[in-house]
Amino acid sequence: MEVTVGVASFQGDVEEHLSATREALKRVNVGGRAVTVKLPEEIEAADALIVPGGESTVMGRLSSHTKALDALRRKILAGTPVLGTCAGLILLAKRVYDRVVGETGQSTLGVLDILVERNTYGRQRDSFEALIDIPALGLREYRAVFIRAPGIIETGENVEVLATLSGRPVAVRQRSILGTTFHPELSESTAIHEELIRLALLQKSR
């Protein structure tokens, strides 16, 4: 069975996610491909999706012009696995506010039952790395890269917390939706991308 993983190419770390996904496909010995998606028909053809980091408000505006937000929402609600990282996590969230300016009113997909705070850890100069454990994926001392990272302030009852940093969630899962406040595409490990591929295989086998 082969899988097609579509990386939303509105803005952000697209090439890094493509590279990490291709390496993950090799490591789990699954045939398939990682491609960029932007148009609704490209999104519809994907077996799994990645919404990368970048600038969430810009991504929202760009994607809304092409009706891509509607296509993403439909696919995710239909059960297609998705990984949202950093700004991508913000785009998936039901509720968002900014640490400095408060309520943002920005458009989101509203599919992941979390409250996200933008710029929790500060601006670009406040970026950092930390070693975290992700027990559900069998990971210890995983190198997580935080760049202008958001914070997960609240999680709904159906949201599983996969990892924390200083007591705060930094990786979550809600059914086939994965979200991280950090950038897994910048880690040496492809474990999170491998989990997305496994979810895609499970969905296709149903």
Protein Blocks (a to p, Z undefined) as FASTA:
>chain_A
ZZdddddfkbcjfllmmmmmmmmmmmnopacdddddfbfklmmmpcbdcddeddfklmmm
mmmmnommmmmmmmmmnopacddehjlmmmmpmbdcdfklopnkiaceklaccdddehkl
opfklgccdddddfknopahiacddehiacdfbdcfklccfbdcehiafbdcehjaccdf
bdfklpmbfklmmmmmmmmmmmmmZZ
